Amino acid sequence: QVQLVESGGGLVQAGGSLRLSCVASRSDVQANMMHWYRQAPGRQRELIASITRTNSMYYTDDVKGRFTISRDNAKNTVYLQMNSLKPEDTAVYYCNADLYIGRFLRNYWGQGTQVTVSS
């Protein structure tokens, strides 16, 4: 069984920074596409950033220029550097990844990590 384990959430003041990490719990997997989503109270979960194995990146307009997604393929880890945080960034942040285990490709979710930005 494979899990995506997230870390790095917390409470920060507006204008501050946080760095989220997400790592696959097994080393014998290969991560393909990796994503960060977030879900604010009363809202649907939304995709905010994606990255391919060759480091092509996508950002939603809300976070473009403030957040940076990156990855370490050797460690099956994806990161989200969040700068210039705003109160409206408050949400539970989830990583999501397509993982190859042998020749089988499956999609996995992390457990979520809370990010709270105070004004």
C-alpha positions in Angstrom: 0.0 0.0 0.0 1.2 3.5 -0.9 0.5 6.7 0.9 1.2 10.3 0.2 2.4 12.0 3.4 2.2 15.7 3.6 3.9 18.1 6.0 4.5 21.8 6.4 1.2 23.4 7.0 0.5 25.7 9.9 -0.5 29.2 10.9 1.1 32.2 9.4 0.5 35.9 9.1 -0.6 37.6 5.9 2.5 38.2 3.7 4.3 35.3 5.2 5.6 32.1 3.6 5.1 28.3 4.1 6.6 25.3 2.3 4.5 22.2 1.9 6.1 18.8 1.2 4.5 15.6 0.0 6.4 12.3 -0.2 5.3 8.8 -1.4 5.6 6.3 1.5 7.3 3.7 -0.7 10.6 4.1 -2.7 9.7 1.5 -5.4 7.2 3.7 -7.1 7.6 6.2 -9.9 5.6 9.4 -9.7 4.2 10.8 -12.9 2.0 13.9 -12.7 1.9 15.5 -9.3 -0.5 18.2 -8.2 -1.5 20.4 -5.3 -5.2 21.0 -4.5 -6.8 23.0 -1.8 -10.3 23.1 -0.2 -11.5 26.1 1.8 -14.5 25.8 4.1 -17.7 25.7 2.2 -16.0 25.5 -1.1 -15.1 22.7 -3.6 -11.6 21.3 -3.8 -9.7 23.1 -6.5 -6.5 22.4 -8.4 -3.9 25.1 -7.9 -0.7 23.7 -9.3 0.6 20.8 -11.3 4.1 19.5 -12.4 5.2 16.9 -14.9 8.3 14.6 -14.4 10.1 17.0 -16.8 9.2 20.0 -14.7 6.5 21.6 -16.9 4.3 23.5 -14.5 0.7 24.8 -14.3 -0.7 27.3 -11.9 -4.2 28.6 -11.4 -4.4 32.4 -11.7 -5.1 32.8 -7.9 -1.6 31.6 -7.0 0.5 32.4 -10.1 3.5 34.5 -9.1 3.2 33.7 -5.4 3.4 29.9 -5.3 6.0 27.6 -6.8 5.6 23.9 -7.3 8.7 21.7 -7.6 9.6 18.1 -7.3 12.5 15.7 -6.6 12.0 12.6 -8.7 14.6 10.6 -6.8 12.7 11.1 -3.6 9.2 10.9 -5.1 8.5 14.2 -3.4 6.6 17.3 -4.5 6.9 20.7 -2.8 4.8 23.8 -2.8 6.5 27.1 -1.8 3.9 29.6 -0.8 4.9 33.3 -0.6 3.0 36.5 0.0 0.2 34.5 1.6 -3.3 36.0 1.9 -6.1 35.2 4.3 -8.0 33.8 1.3 -5.3 31.2 0.9 -6.6 29.6 4.1 -7.6 26.0 3.3 -6.7 22.4 3.6 -4.0 21.6 1.1 -3.9 18.2 -0.6 -1.2 16.6 -2.8 -2.3 14.3 -5.5 -0.1 12.1 -7.7 -0.2 9.4 -10.4 2.1 6.7 -9.2 3.5 3.7 -11.1 3.9 0.6 -9.1 5.5 -1.8 -11.5 3.4 -1.3 -14.7 0.3 -0.3 -12.9 -0.7 3.4 -12.7 -3.0 4.7 -9.9 -4.0 8.0 -8.5 -3.4 8.8 -4.9 -4.3 11.6 -2.5 -2.5 12.8 0.6 -4.3 13.3 3.9 -4.3 17.0 3.7 -2.5 19.7 5.7 -4.2 22.8 7.2 -2.9 26.2 6.2 -4.3 29.2 8.1 -3.4 32.7 7.1 -4.3 35.4 9.6 -4.9 39.0 8.7 
